[in-house]
Amino acid sequence: MSATAAQHHTDHANTATAGATNGHYSNGNSNGNSADPKADLEKATSHMTHDERHAAVHAARFGYGPLAHMRSTAETMLPAFGGEFQPGLYKGVEGRKFANPAPLGLSAFALTTFVLSLINMGTLGLSEPTIIISLAFAYGGLVQLLAGMWEMAVGNTFGATALSSYGGFWIAFAILLTPGGFDIEPTLEESEGAAGLLNNIGLFLMGWFIFTFILLICTLKSTVAFFFLFFTLDLAFLLLGIGYLRNSGGHPNSGCIKAGGAFGILAAFAAWYNALAGIADTSNSFFIIPVVHFPWSETGKQQRRKTTEHTA
């Protein structure tokens, strides 16, 4: 027997000896309170072979039955698969970086924009956007704002600015629509009239058009899908702003509002598309979502170089 194996079995015996002091096992002549439990162990196992003695010590420590031979060390145990909410292959947490918060923020933006845009287009004869208050506060507002803060944590300045800002937009819009909330609409209508209220909303939307245009400029070196999202969103804000500013008879311009709703629908689906592109990978999807990099972007240049080298 090697020195390592001998030491291993000695360790087992010492552990078993410690168990004898607690009366976990004893020989026929011992009452479990012997002053020398090691001697009791030696006496009880003196007639056994080495393997039998090892099995007896192990049984004294862990009990008898089929479960006594099961390994339960930390090295053989894995975290619960569902605990990670990971539909693909399980990924260990050691050395893993923060998850990508962008798909969450994009999804929150997409759903809220989708519902409001359908109402702006007059789908199913709807015209009152009160239902959007719940989505704007909870999903488009709070959840998107939280995603923006996590973008800050992972070091993405653009993502943090965009998601946090649009989260703030939805919260502000929900406050504006909340009946009796801050009395914004009644106060403006009382002091400025119905046209004044619509003009204020129009200026509010035009401000977001300018902000979105600033972000649009920063997408020119990213992907076509990402650029398309901000391009359609910018047009939606522009048309909605014009629709409220070109009001007549206390009502916004219906043509511009419907056109803004149409571009809002496109922006919503573009946001969902970009969200899916950020979620789907080889561990959970049979296909990867193409986003098409601009040819003048860094990734586009690298792809062209690889294509040229491969052709050569």
C-alpha positions in Angstrom: 0.0 0.0 0.0 1.3 3.5 -0.9 2.0 6.1 1.7 -0.9 8.2 0.3 -3.4 5.4 0.5 -2.2 4.5 4.0 -2.7 8.1 5.1 -6.1 8.1 3.4 -7.3 5.1 5.4 -5.7 6.4 8.6 -7.8 9.6 8.1 -10.9 7.5 7.8 -10.1 5.6 10.9 -9.4 8.8 12.9 -12.7 10.2 11.8 -14.5 7.0 12.7 -12.7 7.1 16.1 -14.1 10.6 16.7 -17.6 9.2 15.9 -17.1 6.4 18.5 -17.0 9.1 21.3 -20.5 10.1 20.3 -21.8 6.5 20.5 -22.3 6.2 16.8 -21.0 2.7 16.9 -19.3 0.3 19.4 -18.3 -3.3 19.6 -20.3 -5.9 21.6 -18.4 -5.3 24.8 -18.5 -1.5 24.8 -21.3 0.7 26.1 -20.3 3.6 23.9 -18.7 5.5 26.8 -15.2 3.9 26.6 -12.4 6.1 27.7 -10.3 4.9 24.7 -12.6 4.8 21.6 -9.6 4.1 19.4 -8.9 0.9 21.3 -12.6 0.0 20.9 -12.3 0.5 17.2 -9.1 -1.6 16.9 -10.7 -4.4 18.9 -14.0 -4.3 16.9 -12.2 -4.5 13.6 -9.1 -6.6 14.5 -10.5 -9.7 12.8 -11.3 -7.8 9.5 -9.3 -7.5 6.4 -8.2 -4.0 5.4 -11.0 -3.6 2.9 -13.6 -4.8 5.4 -12.2 -2.5 8.1 -12.4 0.5 5.6 -16.0 -0.3 4.7 -16.9 -0.6 8.4 -15.4 2.8 9.2 -17.1 4.3 6.2 -20.5 2.8 7.3 -20.0 4.1 10.8 -19.5 7.6 9.5 -22.3 7.7 6.9 -24.7 4.9 7.8 -25.7 1.8 6.0 -27.7 1.2 2.8 -27.3 2.0 -0.9 -27.1 5.8 -0.3 -24.0 5.3 1.9 -21.9 4.8 -1.2 -23.0 7.8 -3.1 -20.5 10.6 -3.5 -21.9 14.0 -2.4 -18.8 16.2 -2.7 -19.1 19.7 -4.0 -17.1 18.8 -7.1 -19.8 16.4 -8.3 -22.8 18.7 -7.8 -24.1 21.3 -10.3 -26.4 24.2 -9.8 -30.1 23.6 -10.7 -30.5 24.1 -14.5 -33.7 26.1 -14.2 -32.1 28.3 -11.5 -30.2 30.1 -14.3 -33.3 30.5 -16.5 -31.0 29.5 -19.3 -32.8 27.7 -22.2 -29.5 26.7 -23.8 -26.4 25.1 -22.4 -25.7 25.7 -18.8 -22.9 28.3 -18.3 -20.9 28.4 -15.1 -20.8 31.6 -13.2 -17.0 31.6 -12.6 -15.3 34.3 -14.6 -18.6 35.3 -16.3 -19.1 38.9 -17.0 -22.3 40.9 -16.7 -25.2 39.8 -18.9 -26.1 42.0 -21.8 -28.9 44.4 -20.6 -29.7 45.8 -24.0 -32.2 43.1 -25.1 -34.3 43.8 -22.0 -34.4 47.5 -22.6 -35.1 47.1 -26.3 -38.0 44.7 -25.5 -39.5 47.1 -23.0 -39.3 49.9 -25.5 -40.7 47.8 -28.3 -43.9 46.6 -26.6 -44.8 50.0 -25.2 -44.2 51.7 -28.5 -46.1 48.9 -30.4 -49.3 49.4 -28.3 -49.2 53.2 -28.4 -48.6 53.2 -32.2 -51.5 50.9 -32.8 -53.8 53.3 -30.9 -52.3 56.3 -32.8 -53.2 54.5 -36.1 -56.7 54.0 -34.9 -56.6 50.2 -34.9 -60.0 48.7 -34.1 -61.4 52.1 -33.8 -59.3 52.9 -30.7 -58.4 56.5 -29.9 -57.9 56.8 -26.1 -54.4 55.8 -25.0 -55.2 55.4 -21.3 -54.1 51.7 -21.4 -50.6 52.8 -22.2 -50.2 54.3 -18.7 -49.6 50.9 -17.1 -47.1 49.8 -19.7 -45.4 53.2 -19.7 -44.9 53.2 -16.0 -43.9 49.6 -15.5 -42.3 48.1 -18.6 -41.3 50.9 -20.9 -40.5 53.2 -18.0 -39.2 51.3 -15.0 -37.8 48.2 -16.6 -36.1 50.2 -19.5 -34.6 52.6 -17.0 -33.2 49.7 -15.0 -31.7 48.2 -18.2 -30.1 51.6 -18.9 -28.5 51.7 -15.5 -27.0 48.2 -16.1 -25.7 49.5 -19.4 -23.9 52.1 -17.3 -22.5 49.2 -15.1 -21.1 47.4 -18.2 -19.5 50.5 -19.5 -21.8 51.2 -22.5 -22.3 55.0 -22.6 -24.5 54.9 -25.6 -26.8 52.2 -24.3 -27.0 53.8 -20.9 -27.9 57.2 -22.4 -30.5 55.7 -24.8 -32.3 53.2 -22.6 -32.3 55.4 -19.5 -33.6 58.4 -21.5 -36.4 56.5 -23.2 -37.3 54.9 -19.9 -37.6 58.5 -18.6 -39.7 59.4 -21.7 -42.2 56.7 -21.0 -42.5 57.6 -17.3 -43.0 61.3 -18.2 -45.6 60.4 -20.8 -47.4 58.2 -18.3 -47.5 61.1 -15.8 -48.9 63.3 -18.5 -51.7 60.8 -19.3 -52.5 59.8 -15.7 -56.0 61.1 -14.9 -55.8 63.5 -11.9 -52.2 62.7 -11.4 -50.3 66.0 -11.6 -53.2 67.8 -13.2 -50.9 68.7 -16.1 -53.5 68.4 -18.9 -56.3 70.2 -17.1 -54.0 73.0 -16.0 -52.6 73.6 -19.5 -56.1 73.3 -21.1 -57.5 75.8 -18.5 -54.7 78.3 -19.1 -53.8 77.8 -22.7 -56.9 76.3 -24.2 -57.2 73.0 -26.1 -54.9 74.3 -28.8 -52.3 75.3 -26.3 -52.4 71.9 -24.7 -51.7 70.2 -28.0 -48.9 72.7 -28.8 -47.2 71.9 -25.5 -47.4 68.2 -26.3 -46.1 68.9 -29.8 -43.0 70.8 -28.4 -42.5 67.9 -26.0 -42.4 65.4 -28.9 -40.2 67.7 -31.0 -37.6 67.8 -28.2 -37.5 64.0 -28.3 -37.1 64.1 -32.1 -34.0 66.2 -31.6 -32.6 63.9 -29.0 -33.2 60.8 -31.1 -31.5 62.5 -34.1 -28.4 62.9 -31.9 -28.5 59.2 -31.1 -29.1 58.4 -34.8 -25.8 60.0 -35.7 -24.0 57.7 -33.3 -25.5 54.6 -35.0 -23.9 55.3 -38.4 -20.9 53.0 -37.7 -22.9 50.2 -36.1 -25.4 47.9 -38.0 -28.2 48.5 -40.5 -30.7 47.0 -38.1 -29.7 49.3 -35.3 -29.6 52.4 -37.6 -33.1 51.4 -38.9 -34.5 51.4 -35.3 -33.4 54.9 -34.5 -34.2 56.2 -38.0 -37.9 55.0 -37.9 -38.2 56.2 -34.3 -36.9 59.6 -35.2 -39.4 59.9 -38.0 -42.2 58.8 -35.6 -41.3 61.5 -33.1 -41.1 64.1 -36.0 -44.5 63.2 -37.4 -46.2 63.0 -34.1 -44.7 66.3 -33.1 -45.9 67.9 -36.3 -49.3 66.3 -35.9 -49.8 68.0 -32.5 -48.4 71.3 -33.6 -50.6 71.4 -36.7 -53.8 71.0 -34.7 -57.2 72.3 -35.6 -60.4 72.5 -33.7 -58.7 71.2 -30.5 -57.6 68.0 -32.3 -54.2 67.0 -33.6 -53.7 66.4 -37.3 -55.0 62.8 -37.8 -52.9 62.2 -40.9 -49.6 63.0 -39.2 -50.6 61.1 -36.1 -51.4 57.9 -38.2 -48.2 58.3 -40.1 -46.2 58.7 -36.9 -48.0 55.5 -35.6 -46.9 53.6 -38.7 -43.3 54.5 -38.2 -43.7 53.7 -34.5 -44.8 50.2 -35.5 -41.7 49.8 -37.6 -39.5 51.1 -34.8 -41.1 48.6 -32.4 -40.4 45.6 -34.7 -36.9 46.9 -35.3 -36.4 47.0 -31.5 -37.6 43.5 -31.1 -35.4 42.4 -34.0 -32.3 43.9 -32.3 -33.4 42.4 -29.0 -33.6 38.9 -30.5 -30.2 39.4 -32.2 -28.8 40.1 -28.7 -30.5 37.1 -27.1 -30.1 34.3 -29.6 -26.8 32.5 -29.7 -25.6 29.0 -30.5 -26.6 27.7 -27.1 -30.3 28.5 -27.4 -31.1 29.0 -31.1 -30.7 27.1 -34.3 -29.9 30.2 -36.2 -28.1 33.5 -35.6 -30.0 36.8 -36.4 -28.2 38.8 -39.1 -27.8 42.5 -38.3 -25.6 43.5 -41.4 -22.7 45.8 -40.4 -22.2 48.9 -42.5 -19.3 48.5 -44.9 -17.5 51.5 -43.4 -17.8 50.3 -39.8 -14.9 48.5 -38.1 -16.6 45.1 -38.2 -17.5 45.7 -41.9 -13.9 46.5 -42.8 -12.7 43.4 -41.0 -15.2 41.3 -42.8 -14.1 42.7 -46.2 -10.5 42.1 -45.4 -11.3 38.4 -44.5 -13.2 38.0 -47.7 -10.4 39.5 -49.8 -7.8 37.3 -48.1 -9.9 34.2 -48.6 -10.5 35.1 -52.3 -6.8 35.7 -52.8 
